[in-house]
Amino acid sequence: MEKLKKIIASIIKFRIAIIAVLVITMGFSGYQTLNKLSVDNSLSIWFLEDDPSYRAYIDYQERFGSDEIFVGMIPVENALEASNIDQLKKLHTALDSLWYVKTSFSLAEAKYPIYANNNLLFDDLYTSKRSEKGLKNLFKKIPNITQQLVTDDYKNLFFYIQLNPTPTIEEKREVIAGDIRAVIENYYDDYYLTGAPVLNEAYSKGIYKESLVFGILTVLVITIMLLFLLPSKRYLIVSLLCVAVPISILFGIITSFGFALNMISMLIPTILMVYSVSDAVHIINIYHKEGIDNENLSKLDLLTLAVRKSITPCFYTTLTTFVGYFALYLSPLPAFKNMGVFTCIGLVMAFVLVYVITIIGFSFMDLNFKTAKPILSLKRYSQTKTINWLNALTSRYKNSIIVVSSLILIFGLYSIFKVQIDTNSLDLLAEGKAKEDLRYVESKLNSSSRLQLNITSKKGTMLERDAIIQLEKLQNVLNKNTLLSAPVSVVNIKRFLEKRSPVLFQSNISKEKIDATLSEIGENSSEFFKLFSEDFKTAGITLGVKEIKTSELETVLGDIKSAFENNFDTDKYSLKINGFSVVFSQLNDFILQTQFKSFFAAFFVAFLCLWFFIKRIKTTILVLIPNILPLAILAIFMSLLDIPLDVSTAMITPIMLGIAMDDTIHLVHKYRKSKRVQGTSEERMDRAMHYTGSALFSTTIALVSGFLIIASSAVPSVRDFGLLCAVTVAIALITDIFYLPALLKKFDR
């Protein structure tokens, strides 16, 4: 007690110096944030550089070409008019001059094979010398290629811009999409643009905008809430400083070390502000109550008493919340690791700074505790009557409360296995032009990204007749898959040549002649469609795919592997499926790993913390059970409403476990202290409820408000996360004021 008193006295003595240091630090942090804050939604935040799937994806890009592709669509009166093709050629010239563009492709650049005089030549697919009827007849003979160049009604032209491999463009992502749009707008006023780079740009802009909106809304909501919750308006400035100082310093640290906001870390400001104000409200309520009860104490003694009574529960609530977030570090996803680490740093800073700020603030404040009143109040609401009613209810109906709650808990544990694990890429994007363009282009093209299948011969080359026959059978199967579109490989060129020059692939033609012809196709094919590797050991099939769920992607990839195994001898040939969609489909496994590793780590450490805090194993178990119930009810909600675990909601269980324990610790702390006073467990719990009730309601309101702000997000996935968190926090309060008291009153003798 004396040591604590000396620390508080020192803080008060050097309060001007401390204020100066905090002001300078906040100024530096603000400067760093304004100048260096950026948004990063690149692949590197989702996959570690040494991750095998990520490395395989990068290796594929370097060897076969990037699938970082812009897909553009230009509405026209008649796609076959020469003026439209000439305009496209000008666009290609401008685009190909950009350093980050590997190639561009459209009807103006496409070629088709001609076999004449024992030679294979490639000519322009479009030429103004050919009649419109002749062009349409030609297009019908290579449908899988031409349907990617022009719509069936010839009212839209498609064009593609293939970027260099991912690592070379990562740092310039935020400017590439803008540059591409600027170039296109030099030639076209009306166009649609989609593809991975456009969606990435939309994610980044949405994250930046929502971060600002969330921050402003959180400050406004917290301010209004404090007007009701604080026992006096004099505490308002202190509370707001407890919110502002930690978050500004944390962002200074984040930006100084070169980290950027992403879809996950953009939630840090709102979450940290809510936690800071929750601790501040607890400290202020205890300080004010002790001020009423101990009016003869000096300010220093009163501050020491308030800090001593609040620091243990606040420390343990910070610790359990810290554990919930730090458990995210066990996730295989870098975005979650960063979220966990930086939130933990923020929590520690907030815990320390809230005490420093409140001590300094109270030292300047002279207050008549008994006459002080909140600025705003609900006249018809009586907190004392509410708590008396709760105490009477949990004493009279404790058996019923335990039975009902336990049944819900059991059903919730069963519901965990019914929750789907799935990420819908469209749910990561807010409504807007990017999403509208994506939908419209996909309705015309039936795809917006692509997969590349590479079939490799283990002994010979893919030019052999048997290999081509098996490749053709595989492509026939893929053509029937409704989730895939327009497979393109050497098979398409071969079929076209067979119709135009049947003699070329007859059975009596020598193997050498066929090999030579196929090799010429490979050597002269467009960079956009990689038909063969340089050594001809690998043949490629390019497939179109829409933006679909990870579960659907897993099904598609399974179908492709099954089709390959049914049509190829796996002892002689191997399959490699490449493209971002393959990497994206693995998110389900990563999310599952995040859930298991993070939750069980958080649960184990939280159990140890509670055991150390309570000292009795029986009471620890009784206290832990109600903290599992909110997570069980969360599982019920998710299974009944078909809300899946995705990249946003994947971190919900470890976080909610830490949060659910906060109110429990404050209540149990006072309950344990009451054991020094004679009385039954019922009497001790009733006194604990009266002492901590206002703080429990206040912090829950703060947390629910903060998560409801996140639930206002225009991004469906983030909106679900905020809504589920708000519901879970509210349920955590209900279990703490009903289920926990009933259990302790019944079994803690």
N, C-alpha and C positions, 0 to 999 in steps of 0.2 A: 504493500500500500504506500509506504513512504517513498520507495523507488519510483513508483508510478507518479506520485505527486511531484517528485523532483523533475521527471521528464516533462510533465505538463507545465510546470513552472518555467522550465527552460524554453519550451515552445512559445509561451507567452512573452518571456523576456526578449527573445529574438524574433518576435512576430513581424516586425517591420522588415528585417533582413530576409525572412522566409517569404514574405509577400513579394519583395523585390525579385528574389530568385524565381519564384513561380511566374511572375509577370514576364521576366526576361525569357524564361523557358517557353512560356506560351507564345510569346512573340516570335521566337525562333521557329517553333513548331508550326505556327500559322504561316510563316514565310515559306517553310519547306513544303507544307501541304499545298499552298496556292501555286507554287512553282513546279512541284514535282509529282503531284498526284496524277496518276494515270490509271487507265483501265486495261487489264490484260485478260483476254479470254482465249489465249492460244492453247494449243495442245499441251505445251509444256507444263501448264498448271494442273492438268488432269492426269498426266502420265510421267513417271520418272524417266529421265534420260536413259537409264540402263534397263528399263522395262522391256522384256523381250518383244512384246507386241508392238510397242512404240518403235523400237529399233528396226523391227521387220518392216514396219510401215515406211520408215525413212529410207531404208535400203531399197525397198520397192520403188519409191519415188525417184531415187537417184538412177536406178537402172531402167525403169520403164516409163518414167514421166509422172509428174505430180497429178493428183486428183483434186488439187486446189483449183477449181474451175469456176469461172463466172459463166452463167447460162443466160443469154440475152434473147429476147424475142421482140421483133419489130413488126407492128401491124402495117400492112400495105394493101393497096387496091388489088394488085396482081403481082405475085412474087416472081413471075417469069419475065417481067419487063426488064429490058437491058439497063435502064436507068437505075433500077433498084440494085442490080448486081454491081454496077460501076460504083455506086455509093458505098456498098459493102467493101469493095476492094480498097477504096480510100481509107475506110475505117481500119481495115487490116494493116495497112501501111503505118498508120499512126499508132496502133496498138503494139505492133511488133517492134517498134522502136523503143518501147519502155523496157528498162533493164530487168524488171522483175517478171516480164512476160516471156514465157518460153515459146509459145506458139498461139496462134488464133486460127479458128476454123469456121467455115460456113459454106454455103452453096457456091460462093465466089471462089473458094479455094479447093473445093472437092474435085477429085479426079476419078475416072473409071478406066478399067483395062480394055485394051483392044488387042486381039491376036490376029496378026496379018503377016504373011510372008515369013512364017516360022519365027516371028519375033513378037514379044509381048511389049506393048507400049501402053502408056497411061496418058489419057487426054482429059481436058477439062470436062467435068460433068455438065456444066452449063456453057452453052455457046449461043450467041445471038443468031448465028447462022442457021441453027436448027429451029424448026417451027415449034409452036407451043404444043401442038399435038404430039410431035416427035419427042419433045422433052418429057411430056407426061408418060408416054409409052416407055421411055428409057427409065424413068424414075420407078415405074411399077416393077421393073425387073430386079431392082436392088432395094426392096422396101425398107429393110431394117436400117439402111444407111440414110435413105432420102427422108424417112419420116422424122429423122433427127435434124433435118435441114430445112424442111418446109412443112406446114400443116396440110392436111388432106384437101382443104378448100383453097389452098394457095393464097390465103389471106394473111399469113404470118411467116416471116423468115426467122430462123434461129441462128445464133452465132455463139461461139464458145471462145473463152480466153483462158488458156492454161498457164498458170503461174509456175515459176521455178520451184524446186523442192522446198518443203516447209522450213527447214532451218535457215535458209538464206533470206526468207521474207518475214520471219517472226517479228523482228524489231520494227518493221515498217507497216505492219498490218493496219494500223489506225489511219494511214494516209493512202493506202493502195486503192481501197474502194472509192474514195473521193476522187482520186486521180483518174480512175477508170471512168467514172461517171462524167467527169469534165471532158474527157476525150470523146465519149459517145455523144454528149450533148452538142459537140461541134458539128455533128452530122445528122443527128436525129432529135426531134423534139418529143416524140412519142415513142416510148420503149418500155419494156419490162426487164428487170434484171434480178437474178437470183443466183443461187449456188452457195457453197460453203463460205467464201469470203464475204458475201453480202450479209449472210446470216450472222457471221462473226461480228461484222460492223454494227449490225442492229443490236446484238447482245451488248456490245460495249457501250453504245449510246444509251441503251435502256438502263444499264447498270449505273452509269454516271448520273443520269437524270433521277432515277429512283433513290439513289443514295442521298442526293440533295433534298428531295421531297421528304424522305423518311426522317432525315435530321431535323428539318424545320417542323414537321408535324409532331415529332417526339418532344421537342422543346415546348411547343404550344400545349400539347396534351399534359405534359408533366407540370407545367405552370398552373394550368387550370385545376389539375388534380390536387396540387399542393395547397391551393387556396381553400380546399375543403378539408384536407387531411392534417395540415399543420395546426398546432394549438394556438399559434399567433402569427400574424403577418410579418413579425420581426424575423422569423426564421426563413422567410422566402429566399432572400438573397444568398444566405448561407447554403441552402439546399441547391439552388441553381449553380452556384460555384462548384459544389461537389460533383455536379454533372459535367460542367464545362471543362474544368481543369484536367481531369484524367483523360478524357477523350481527345482533347487537343494535343496533349503531350504524346499520347499513343500514336496519333496520326503523324506527328513529327518523327517519331521513331520509325514507323512503317515506311514513310517516304524517304527518310534519310538513308535507309538501307536498300533502297531501290525496289521495294515491293509495290505492287499495284493492286487496285481493287479488282475483284471478280464477282461472279454471281453469288459466291458463298461469303466472301469477306465483306461484301457491302452491307451485311447484316450486323457487323460488329458495332458500329456507332449506336444504333438503336438499342441493341442488347446491353451494351456497357452503360449507356445513360440510364437505362431502367434499373440496372443493378446498383449503380451509384446512388440513385435517389432512394432506393429501397433501404440501403444501409443508413443513409442520412436520416430517413424518417424514423428508423428504429432508434438511432442515437438521440434524436431530438425528443422523441416521445418519452424515453427513459429519463433524459435530462429534465424535461418539464415535469414529469411525475415526481421525481426526487426533489425538485425545487418546491413543489407544493407540500410534500411530506416533511421536508427538512428546511424550513424557512430561516432557521437560525445559522445555517452553515455559511461559511465564506464562499466566495465564487470559486476559489481554487479547490476547496474541499468538495464542493458540489460537482465541479468538473471531474475531479478524481473519482468520486463515487459513481457518476454516470458512466465514465469510461470503464471502470472496473466491472460494472454490472452489464455493460453491453458488449465488451470486447470478446468475451468467451463465445457467446452464441454467434456474434457477427464473424468471428474468426472461423468457426466451424461451418457456418453457412457459406462463407467464401471458399473454404477448403473443399466442401462437397461440390460446389459449383465448379471450382477449379478442376476437380477430378473429372467431372462430366465433360468439360471441354478438352482437358488434356488427353482424355481417352481417344479423342479424334486423331491424335498424333499416330495412333496405331493403324489408321486407315492407309490403304495403299495409294490413295489419291492425294497428290501434293496439295490440291486446293483445300482439302480438309485438314491436312497437317498444318498448313499456314494459319487456317482459321483457328485451330485449337491453340497453337502457340501464341499468337497475337492476342487472342481473347484472354488467355491466362495471364499474359503480361499486363494487360489492361485491368484485369480483376485484382491483381496484387497491388498495382499502383492505386486503383480506386480505393481499396481497403485502407491503405496507408494515408492517402491524401484526404479521404473523407474525415478521418479522425483529426488530421492536422488542420484542415479547413474549419471543421466545426469547433475545435478548441479555440482557434484564433477568432472565429466569428463570435462565439459566446463571450470571449474575453472583452470584446468591445460592447457587449450588449447588457443593458440594465433592464430587467423585466419584472413586472409584478405578476408572478405565476398564477395567483388565484383569480385575478381579474382578466387575464389574457383570454381572448376568444379567437376562433378561426375567422378569416375574412368572410367566408361563405359557409353556410351550414344547412343541413336538412332538418327543419324544425320538427317534423313529424317522426323523425328517426331517433330512437334512443338506443345507444350502444349498450348501455347497462342492461336494459330490458331484454335486448336481443341475446346477450351472453347468459343472462339468467335463464332464459327460455332454452338455450342450447344445453346448458348444464343440467337442467331438469330433465330434458329429453334424453340425453345420453346416460343419465342415471336410471331413469324409469324404464327405458326401452333398450337398454344396452344389449340384451340377448338378441332381440329382433334385429338391431342394427348390425351386430356381428354376423348373424346368419345370412341376412340379405347381402351384405357387403362381401362376405366370403363366397357366396354363390356367384356374384358378379365377377369376383376375382378368378374363380375357376373357369367361368365361361370366357373371360378375357384371355386367360392363358391358352385356351383352346383356339380362340380367334387369331392368335399370333400366327398359327400355321395356315390361316386362310388369307393372310395379307399377301398381295401380289408384290413382286419385285419387278418393276418396269419403269423405263424412262421414255416418255414421248418427247421427241426432239421439238415438236411444235409447242409443247407446254413450257419450253424454256424461252419462248419468244413471245413478247407482248403483241397485241393487235396493232397493226400499223401498215405502212406501205410495204415493208419488207415481207411481211406475212401475206399480204394481199397479192403481191407479185408472185410469191412462191406458189400460192394456191392456183393462181391463174395460169402460170407457166406449166405447172404440173398437170392441169386439166387438159392442156393442149399437147404436151410432150410426153406425159405419163412418167416423168422422172425429173430429178433435179440434181442428182449426183450419180456416181457410177462405181461399179465394182469391176475389178480386173481379175479374171481367172487365168492363172498360168499353169498349163499342163506341160510337165517336163518328162522327156524320155530318158530313162536311166541308162540305156545302152546305146541307142542310135540317135536319130534326129526325128523331129516331128514332120519332116517332109515325106516320110514313107507312106505308102498307100494305106496300109492298115491303120496307121495313126490318124490319117485324115478321115477315114471312114468312121472310126470311133469318135473323133471330134465332132463329126456331123451328127451322129446319133445323140451325143450329149447336148448339142445345141438345139436339136429338135425337142428334147425334154424341157430345156430351159425356156424355150419359146412359149410353152404352155403354162408356165408359172405366172399367175396373175400379179404377183408382187414384183416381178422383173419385167423389163421392157427392152425390146430391140437389141438382142445379142448380136455383136459384130465380131467376126473372125475371118480367117482365110476361107472358111466355108462359104461365106456370102460371095466372095469374089469367085471362088471355084464354081458355085452354082450359076452365077452370071455367065461365066465363060463357057460352061457346059451348054447353056441355051444358045449362046451366040456362035460357039465353035465346038459342036458336039464331038468332033474327031479328037480333040485335044486330050480328053481324059478316058478314051476308050481302053478296054482291057488289053488290046494288042499293042498299045503304045508303050515304049520302053520306060523302065523305071527312071532311067537317067533323064529322059525328056520331061517326065512329070516333075521330077525333083528340080530340074532347072527352071521350069515354069513357075513352080511354087516359090522357089527362092527369089525369083524376080519379083513376084508379088510382094514378098516380105521386104525386099530391099527398097521397093518403090512406094510402099504404103505410107499414108500420112503419119506424121509424128503423133497426131491426135489418137489414132487407132494403132496400137502397137501389136502387130499380128505375130511377129516372131522375135526371138532374141537374136543377137548377132551371130551366134553359133548354130542357130536353128534347132537347138535342143529343146527349146521352150516355145510353145504356141500360146497365144493369148486370146481370150474372149472378153470383150468389153460389154458390160451390161448396165442398163439404166435402172435406177432405183429411186423411189420417192423418199421423202422424209417420213419415216415410220418409227414405231415403237421398237425398243431393244428386244422385246419378246418376239416381235415379228421378224426382226433381223436375225435372231437366233434360229427361227424356223426356216427362213430363207437359206441361211448358211448350211443348216442341216440338210435341206432339200438338195442343195448343190452338191454337197459331199456324197449324199446317197446316190444321186444321179451319176456322179463320176465313178463311184465304186461299182455301179451296175453296168457301166459301159466301157470301163477300162480295166485292164489287168494291173492291179496295184503293185504287183511285183516288178512290172516293167515301166510303170508310169506313176508320177506323183502329182498331186494338186496343191497349189498354193493360192488362197483367196486373198486378194489385196484390196486396199482402199480404206478410207477413214471409217466407213460403215463397219468394217471388221473390228477395228479398234473400239468404236462406239458400242458395239454389241456386247463387249466384255464388261461394260459398266455394271451389269446385273451381278456378276461375280464379285466385282470390287465393292458394290453396295452391301452385298451379303457379308463379305469379310469385314466391312466397316461396322455393321451391326453386331456381329458376334464378338469381334475383338474389342471394339470400343465399349459395348454395353457390359460385357463380363468383366473387363478391366475396371470400369467405373463402379460396377456393383460390388466387386471384391474390395476395392479400396474404400468405398463409401461404408461398407460393412465394418471394416477395420476402424475407420474414423468414428463411427457411432459407438462401437464397442469400447474404444479408448475414452470416448466422451462420457458414456453412460456407466461403464465399469462392470455392468452385470449382463451376462449373455442372454438371460431370459428376457429382460427388459429390452435389450437390443433387438432381439427377434420380433418382439411385440411392436416395437417402433418401426422396424423395417417393413413389416407386412403392409401397412397402409401406404407406404411409399411406392409399392409395386402396383397397387390398385389403379392409380391414374394411368400407368402405362398399359395395364390390362384393358381399361376402358378405351384408351387410345386405339388399341388393336381392334376392339369391337367397332368403333367408329370407322376405322379405315377399311375393315372387311365389309361392313354393311353398305358403306357409301362408295365402295370400289375405288378408294384412293390408294394408289400404289406407293411403295417405297421407291423414290427416285433420287436423282443426284442432290436435290434440295432436302427432302424429308429423310434421307439416309442417316443424317446425324441427329435425328430427333430424340431417340431413346436415351443415349448417354447424357445429353443436355437436360432432358426432362427429368431424369433420375436425380441429377444434381440439384435442379430447381425445386423439385418436389420435397426434398429434404430440408430446404431452408426454413420454412415455417415450422416444420416438425422440430427442428433443433431449438428454435426460439421457445416453443411451447414446452418441450421436454426439459430444457435448461431451467426454466422457472419451476417446473413440476419437481425436479430433483432437489432444487434449493428448498422447496417447501417441506421436504422430508425432515428437515431440522426442526420443524414445527410439528407438534402432536396433531394427529388426525389421520383419517382413513385415506385410501387412494382417491376416493371420490372427492373428498374435501380438498386435497392437495391439487387435484386436477381443476376443480372449480376455481380455486384461487389463481392458478396459473392462467386459466382462460381470461379471468378478469384483468390480470396484469398485462398479458401480451395480446389480448384480443384486438385492440385497436391497431397495433403494429401488423398483425397477421392480415387483417382486412386491407390495410393501407398498402402493404407490399404486394399483395395479390392484385389489387386494383392497378398498381403501377405496372406490374408484369403483364397483366392481361391487356392493358392499354398499349403497351409497347409492342406486343405481338399482334394486336389488332391493326396497328399501323403497318406492320409488315404484311398483314393479310389484305391491305388495300392495294398491294402491288398489282400491276397490270400483267405481270408474268404469272401464268396459272400455277406453275410449280412452286414459286416463292409464296404465292397467295395461300396455297394449301399448307405450306410449312407454317406460316404465321397463324392461320386459323387453327390448325391442330395444336400448336403450342399454346395458344390462348385458351382453348378448351381444356387442355391437360392441366394448365396452371390453375384454372378455376376448379377443376375436379380435385386437384391436390389440396386446395383449401377445404373443400367439402369433406374429404377423407380425414383431414387434420382436425376438424371441429366435430366430426361425428364418429368415424370409425376408430381413430386413435384413442380418443377419450374412453369410448366404450370398451376397447380392448384392455386398456390400462386399469380402468375401474373394475373390470371383471377378473383379470388374471394377475395383475401386479400387486400381490399382497405383501 
